Amino acid sequence: MMQTILKVSNLSKTYASGFQALKSVNLDIRRGEIFALLGPNGAGKTTLISIICGIVNASTGTVQVDGHDIARDYRASRSLIGLVPQELTTDAFESVWATVSFSRGLFGKPANPAHIEKVLKALSLWDKRQNKIMTLSGGMKRRVLIAKALAHEPQILFLDEPTAGVDVELRRDMWQLVRELRDSGVTVILTTHYIDEAEEMADRIGVMSKGELILVKDKAELMHELGKKQLWLQLQQPLQQLPAELANYPLELSSDGSELTYTYDTQDGRIGIVNVLKHLGDAGIHFKDLRTTQSSLEDIFVNLVREGA
């Protein structure tokens, strides 16, 4: 059984305006996993992270980081966490080396140039270590933010929209880096808009909508449970309507009658298709082409949020 490193219990946040950003969220994060938090803007992802990191106070509920209560034992719990925020607010006149080293000192950790060197090399920042941050590209600044978050050797790393506005090559690099961090024992929690990021990276996925955590599942299980496949058949002769004997199948006829779509569950896939094709043949319906598709997490997510709305 995997150990829980982060425990969120009954967490709610209501702002003075009356806006309820979080509604009784419960979440256990396992040590050494990559957990992706998905949800549209305003779903509460950033509020949740801000509370865990001690930037925002919760209205109700508790958070424990490796057994430390974030309210009662702030310093110990906060030093276990690294946060990579969305905004690129970095002190422009400092060098990369100075900025990252300073971050380590903020958490009361003794200087450790070897660790800083390791982090900078892992992030391809080593040859830029003397550069002033203001001279770096957006992608490099993003890497500096990650280096700062890793400077004090946290056990949990939060990445809030880590690849928003980042080019494809840097996204790939960052995904690789996140995996390496996880392999080195760091627990990684990322919020993302990009479904492919969650699909590519995460061990488990949580979906937030309107301040509630509406689902938490292993990625593979989620894909399996909610993955629908579709079979498209291009018919030789257009049909006016479906024959009555096929009414029991989840078949849809295109508006011009030239295509049939059969939607089936991935579990009973093979048998279902064979039966449908046999029955179509029996009914004298012939096709000239067929193809199948499987739903991505994107489709799943859109449906979930629609249902949760």
Residue pairs with C-beta under 8 A, 6 or more apart in sequence:
2 30
2 31
2 32
2 33
3 30
3 31
4 28
4 29
4 30
4 31
5 29
5 30
5 31
5 32
5 65
5 66
5 155
5 156
5 187
6 27
6 28
6 29
6 52
6 63
6 64
6 65
6 66
6 156
6 187
6 189
7 27
7 28
7 29
7 62
7 63
7 64
8 25
8 26
8 27
8 28
8 29
8 48
8 52
8 61
8 62
8 63
9 26
9 61
9 62
9 63
9 64
10 24
10 25
10 26
10 60
10 61
10 62
11 22
11 24
11 25
11 26
11 48
11 51
11 58
11 60
11 61
11 62
11 63
12 20
12 22
12 23
12 24
12 25
12 58
12 59
12 60
12 61
13 20
13 21
13 22
13 44
13 47
13 51
13 56
13 58
13 59
13 211
14 20
14 21
14 59
15 21
20 211
21 44
21 47
21 211
22 44
22 47
22 48
22 51
22 58
22 211
23 210
23 211
23 212
24 60
24 61
24 212
25 44
25 48
25 61
25 211
25 212
25 213
26 213
27 206
27 213
27 216
29 35
29 156
29 187
29 189
30 187
30 204
31 155
31 187
32 182
32 185
32 186
32 187
33 182
33 187
33 188
33 203
33 204
34 178
34 179
34 182
34 188
34 189
34 190
34 201
34 202
34 203
34 204
35 187
35 188
35 189
35 190
35 202
35 203
35 204
35 205
35 206
36 189
36 190
36 191
36 192
36 197
36 198
36 201
36 202
36 204
36 205
36 206
36 219
37 45
37 48
37 49
37 189
37 190
37 191
37 192
37 205
37 206
37 208
38 191
38 192
38 193
38 195
38 198
38 205
38 206
38 207
38 208
38 301
39 45
39 191
39 207
39 208
39 209
39 305
40 193
40 209
40 305
41 193
42 210
43 208
43 209
43 210
43 211
44 208
44 210
44 211
44 212
45 160
45 191
45 208
46 86
46 160
46 191
47 56
47 211
48 208
49 83
49 158
49 160
49 189
49 191
50 56
51 57
51 58
51 63
51 70
52 63
52 65
52 70
52 81
52 158
53 78
53 81
53 83
53 158
54 70
54 74
54 77
54 78
62 69
62 70
62 71
63 69
63 70
63 71
63 77
64 70
64 77
65 76
65 77
65 78
65 80
65 81
65 156
66 77
66 80
66 155
68 76
68 77
68 80
69 77
70 77
70 78
75 108
78 107
79 107
79 108
79 109
79 152
79 154
80 154
80 155
80 156
81 154
81 155
81 156
81 157
81 158
82 149
82 150
82 152
82 154
82 156
82 157
82 158
83 149
83 157
83 158
83 160
84 145
84 146
84 149
84 157
84 158
84 159
84 160
84 162
85 145
85 160
86 160
86 161
86 164
88 138
88 141
88 142
88 145
90 99
90 133
90 141
90 144
90 145
90 148
91 99
91 133
92 132
92 133
92 134
93 132
93 133
93 134
94 102
94 132
94 133
95 129
95 130
95 131
95 132
95 133
96 120
96 125
96 128
96 129
96 130
96 131
96 133
96 136
96 144
96 147
97 116
97 120
97 129
97 130
99 133
99 144
99 148
100 116
100 119
100 120
100 144
100 147
100 148
100 151
101 111
101 113
101 116
101 151
103 148
103 149
103 151
103 152
104 111
104 112
104 115
104 116
104 151
104 152
105 111
106 152
107 151
107 152
109 151
109 152
109 153
115 151
115 153
116 147
116 151
117 126
119 147
119 150
119 151
120 126
120 129
120 147
122 177
122 180
123 143
123 144
123 146
123 147
123 177
124 143
124 173
125 140
125 143
125 144
125 147
128 136
128 140
133 141
133 144
136 144
138 165
138 166
139 166
139 167
139 170
142 162
142 166
142 170
142 174
146 159
146 162
146 174
146 177
149 157
149 158
150 157
150 181
154 186
155 185
155 186
155 187
156 186
156 187
156 188
156 189
157 181
157 186
157 187
157 188
157 189
158 189
158 190
159 178
159 188
159 189
159 190
159 191
160 190
160 191
161 191
161 192
161 193
162 174
162 178
162 190
162 192
163 170
163 171
163 174
163 192
163 194
163 197
164 193
166 174
171 197
175 197
175 200
175 201
178 188
178 190
178 201
179 201
181 188
182 188
190 197
190 201
190 202
192 198
195 296
195 297
195 298
195 301
196 296
196 297
196 298
198 205
198 219
198 297
199 219
199 223
199 296
199 297
202 219
203 218
203 219
204 216
204 217
204 218
204 219
205 215
205 216
205 217
205 218
205 219
205 222
205 297
206 213
206 215
206 216
207 213
207 214
207 215
207 216
207 301
207 304
207 305
207 308
208 214
209 304
209 305
209 308
209 309
210 308
210 309
212 308
214 304
214 305
214 308
215 222
215 304
217 225
219 297
222 297
222 300
223 297
223 300
224 266
224 267
226 295
226 300
226 303
226 304
227 266
227 294
227 295
227 300
228 263
228 264
228 265
228 266
228 294
228 295
228 299
229 263
229 264
229 265
229 266
229 269
229 292
229 293
229 294
229 295
230 261
230 262
230 263
230 264
230 292
230 293
230 294
230 295
231 261
231 262
231 264
231 273
231 276
231 290
231 291
231 292
232 259
232 260
232 261
232 290
232 291
232 292
232 293
233 259
233 260
233 261
233 262
233 280
233 287
233 289
233 290
234 258
234 259
234 287
234 288
234 289
234 290
235 257
235 258
235 259
235 260
235 285
235 286
235 287
235 288
236 286
236 287
236 288
237 286
238 256
238 257
238 258
239 253
239 257
239 260
239 285
240 257
241 253
242 251
242 253
243 283
243 285
245 279
245 282
245 283
246 279
246 280
246 283
249 262
249 276
249 279
250 262
250 263
250 264
251 260
251 261
251 262
251 276
252 260
252 261
252 263
253 259
253 260
254 260
254 261
260 280
260 285
260 287
262 272
262 273
262 276
264 272
264 273
265 272
266 294
280 286
280 287
